[in-house]
């Protein structure tokens, strides 16, 4: 078999929501080139699946017969009276089957169909080794099943499996780490030491601990205000949703003191409406100039909007479409007028009110309304009318280019594809609920899982190191502030403080007084079999404690700049504690920043980076010497169960 | 060997991996045979909610402070199954959640049988042909030495009928723990969560009359710690993690200043107890130690006080230094008078200390066997990991038995100690030679659950001896080859060869404990040429008991010498293999030794006698 080259390697990383894939390794590793939604649609024939939603619609010969021409992917148009047309709808997700739930494959035919779809759309040559990232929750039996599928279906010459937690550790270049992978509906916590994952006590697929749980919590909090689940999902993804560290107070109305005189003047608005709007514009994270700020405030005074967010989709479907559209048009005209009127004043007023999101009581985000679009499509509008309706409903499209340049908060969006053409955007305003996504106990659950996982590592001496290299990845953890909040939760619940009882025997505070010539203050080295259960204490027992204190005090001030803010004593040592208990310090691991593209993208998908590193090592450098992958002839000899000898 | 079992080619170790299930009071261990640690270790505790009949299994579920959550344990305090309603579900969870699959799909829909484009050979045999969860895996289960017939039968019934296992085997946990330590003759001291037991094992067979057990083990230490906390002034607060929202550092001994979580409806007391147990486990790991000796702690309390204490911090931030107290928690295991007592915690009796139990166990076995057992004491079980346990045990035994050589073997890795019986099962289940030992589904269908009684009960002697033959011939052979038996000149050299053969293997550093299938294949292949008619001639094996023991012994010696000389090169190769560990040694020797089965009783006697005579002649002048 000829050796594999960089450009031949295929990587696939299935996830509950998104499956990442990439053919070929670039010179400098980049985030996954291809992102597939992990879902398929049942085809007409039972047991078969289509990658996109196929909509069947009947077209009446009267009227809008040719309208569908603008829809992409329109395939067939039958002939005769009852013309049946099928169209592929790349956006709609109605009726989709998601074969992976909580990391676990729940629908194998669909899962295999998904993999096949991915493979076919990449269409690699036959001489393509495949590395598949596995979810920790997959069982050995399932690994065999997948191996069998790949070899029999694609005739792949070489195939390897790699645990995604392990891949994350590779990406970080750490041989010992605790990987917290927060996915859509679950979190996996894996303790890895010396590149070996501890199976015992590994918390796989802790339920209700994923991004979905955050959305759910937002929905619980906001559904009384009329927000739908989809809105909450987008709110979660928007930069205004943050997780504050436990104990941090929520911004109240008194903090958000800025009042928009311009909007008040222009509209005579009362109450909080204009006030809130100020913040949105001033923050600049809603991609609009400060001008429209006031206009929206004005809109809020419309009677229909008083009850909060309207379900436009229901209006559309209920047939009051034209009235509604007309009204929207009117509003837009008014708004433009108002903009001319109050634009400058508003801009001036908004500027001093620029506060960070975390200190505002209310803020807005832009909502892309797919449901509405679906509803429109289902009404069989023709292209022209559709475009009109869209333009009327879309608030986002009318935006002025952001003049503030204050787009820092937009960076979480950077990695994502721009919204497809034709989406309908609306602005939605929310209050302090946006800070409470993680208030449903999710931080505590994950923290408990981390504690449990590390505590069940048999070698007690390794636990300190595991606590010191915590890796939080997974797109569920993307919400701003989540990682810090998790770290703070771990600190406040599990961190062992230096005991005051032994402080003079084993741990010297950094402000220790200078030894006198009489020897009065010279600390005595410890005597006796102190420690013993872990190597850590023993290593310290023969060292002059003064020296020890000096070095640790030095470290403490440099390594834990954040720790003093968290209310712990500044002399918290990790290695020199007399505690047999862990953790005496908890730290997030740092990722080496070799890859600029990854740096911009964020390291939530670090497992994929690790897979790239591993693929390079296994397929190109190592060429199978280390049994990193299974070749086709290995498979022919050993069958699917042989994969256990090869997987990473 | 059991001639009732036809060797079943289907279950050759490298073809289908057997599942090994080792249920215990605290955790249930499951994994594939041939691996070095169980992949699936789930708590035996499970959660029950009033609102539903659905039970909650696994770490993820039972540590969630749900309102009204009750924690129960289906095992009895003796480590036997008590609740047969729940246990199968728990076991099934342990196996399916991490090993096999929870949701098998129908083969027609598994995506592999799609009509392929073109004429590719994508059609395969169905991957999951069953609604039954374990229809592909033989199941090897462990049981404590004192397991009841009824519960053994129940287990085979579940495996065969509910799970559809193709084959079943049950091994005594004492024997398996000895195997894991590479021994077939051993005195196994197993300190678990609910039970401490002493099991004499000889040639892979439990001597049932020598089994001693007491309820003073890990849970006992926990309750001792609770007593220490309660009896100290002021009492030490034991607040589990889930009740604490955040803690603040406080001075040693000062009351906690943590903020607590408020529950509308708190979980049941049993949940709190389980969570407290986690804190106590941490306490045991980091604080508790056993007075290393010499002598009892009671006589040395002053010395202990001089040693520096170690601080412990509770989940609510309370912390203090534990000095001499930390020796008290486990002292009751060795010194019944030292145990802390209150109304709910009666003191152990004098005969329930470890040394007394070992003594009683030894007293009930043959006198000749005792030195062998004392030289092979195997310590296993998670609670034996308490710091200083082995030193103290060794000292106590030396004190009690001044003369014979005492050797306490305990794996240094804590995983090996925690999962001793499971690892033994894993080794056994992956042996090529073991594969004919299974009870097959067919046999079960013929005989009913009663079959386990016939095959595995250590009361019925003949059958179990046959078991012992097959299971653990190995170390017997190893030890015999170490004894220098001088015969004729040529043969002396052969003995040396054999001796060299075995000794370095035994010493060989443990590189990887994973036993590769490839190696078994070699071991099997080794056996094949020697015993081409193995399966066809079960008779000689059966009649082995009738031979004169001398002649039989001599024949074995002779045979092994010949084989080792003959296959010296191959053996070298096997030994040099990277994954050859000391655990694999018994496998290899056992495989070699089984080659004797292909000679008829008559042949063996003749050769054996000749060897004995030759030896006598040699010694004569």
Contacts between the chains, C-beta under 8 A, distances in Angstrom:
chain1	res1	chain2	res2	distance
A	47	B	108	7.5
A	47	B	109	5.3
A	47	B	114	7.7
A	48	B	114	7.4
A	104	B	102	7.4
A	104	B	103	7.9
A	106	B	103	5.9
A	107	B	105	7.3
A	108	B	105	4.4
A	108	B	109	7.4
A	108	B	110	5.1
A	108	B	111	6.0
A	109	B	105	6.5
A	109	B	109	4.5
A	109	B	110	6.0
A	109	B	111	4.3
A	110	B	111	7.9
A	111	B	111	7.3
A	112	B	110	7.2
A	112	B	111	3.1
A	112	B	112	7.1
A	113	B	111	6.1
A	116	B	111	7.7
A	139	B	96	7.8
A	139	B	97	7.6
A	139	B	98	5.8
A	139	B	99	5.5
A	139	B	100	5.9
A	139	B	101	5.8
A	140	B	32	6.7
A	140	B	39	7.0
A	140	B	99	6.1
A	140	B	100	8.0
A	141	B	99	6.5
A	141	B	100	4.3
A	141	B	101	5.2
A	142	B	101	5.4
A	145	B	101	7.5
A	145	B	110	7.9
A	145	B	127	5.6
A	148	B	112	7.3
A	148	B	124	6.9
A	148	B	127	7.0
A	149	B	111	7.0
A	149	B	112	6.2
A	152	B	112	6.7
A	152	B	121	7.6
A	152	B	122	5.7
A	152	B	124	6.0
A	153	B	112	7.2
A	153	B	122	6.1
A	199	B	37	6.7
A	199	B	38	7.9
A	199	B	39	4.9
A	199	B	40	7.6
A	199	B	41	7.8
A	199	B	98	7.5
A	200	B	37	6.4
A	200	B	38	7.3
A	200	B	41	4.7
A	200	B	415	7.1
A	201	B	41	7.0
A	201	B	59	7.2
A	203	B	59	6.4
A	203	B	60	6.3
A	204	B	60	7.9
A	204	B	98	7.6
A	205	B	60	7.3
A	206	B	60	4.9
A	207	B	60	6.4
A	246	B	245	7.7
A	246	B	246	6.6
A	247	B	246	6.9
A	444	B	242	8.0
A	445	B	64	7.0
A	448	B	63	6.1
A	448	B	241	6.9
A	448	B	242	7.3
A	449	B	60	7.3
A	451	B	241	7.0
A	452	B	59	6.1
A	452	B	63	6.6
A	452	B	278	7.9
A	455	B	278	7.3
A	455	B	281	7.6
A	455	B	282	6.7
A	458	B	413	7.3
A	458	B	414	4.1
A	458	B	415	4.9
A	458	B	418	6.9
A	459	B	413	8.0
A	459	B	414	6.8
A	460	B	285	5.7
A	460	B	286	7.3
A	492	B	245	7.7
A	492	B	246	3.4
A	492	B	247	6.6
A	493	B	241	6.5
A	493	B	244	6.3
A	493	B	245	7.7
A	493	B	246	6.2
A	493	B	247	6.9
A	493	B	315	7.4
A	494	B	241	7.4
A	494	B	315	7.9
A	496	B	313	4.8
A	497	B	249	3.7
A	497	B	313	6.7
A	497	B	317	7.4
A	497	B	319	7.4
A	499	B	252	5.5
A	499	B	311	3.4
A	499	B	313	6.8
A	499	B	319	5.0
A	499	B	320	7.6
A	499	B	321	6.7
A	500	B	251	4.6
A	500	B	252	4.9
A	500	B	319	7.9
A	501	B	251	7.9
A	501	B	252	3.3
A	501	B	253	7.3
A	501	B	309	7.9
A	501	B	311	5.6
A	501	B	319	7.3
A	501	B	320	6.2
A	501	B	321	4.3
A	502	B	252	8.0
A	502	B	308	7.7
A	502	B	309	7.7
A	502	B	310	7.8
A	502	B	311	5.3
A	502	B	321	6.1
A	505	B	308	6.2
A	526	B	308	6.7
A	527	B	308	7.4
A	528	B	306	7.9
A	528	B	307	4.9
A	528	B	308	5.3
A	529	B	307	7.0
A	530	B	307	8.0
A	530	B	308	5.2
A	530	B	310	7.2
A	531	B	310	7.7
A	532	B	289	7.7
A	532	B	387	6.3
A	533	B	285	6.9
A	533	B	286	6.0
A	533	B	289	8.0
A	533	B	387	5.6
A	567	B	248	7.3
A	568	B	249	6.8
A	569	B	249	6.4
A	578	B	310	6.5
A	578	B	311	6.3
A	579	B	286	7.1
A	579	B	310	7.5
A	579	B	311	6.0
A	579	B	312	7.7
A	579	B	313	7.2
A	580	B	285	7.1
A	580	B	286	3.1
A	580	B	287	6.6
A	580	B	310	6.0
A	580	B	312	8.0
A	581	B	282	6.3
A	581	B	286	4.9
A	581	B	312	6.4
A	581	B	313	6.3
A	641	B	16	8.0
A	641	B	17	6.7
A	645	B	516	7.7
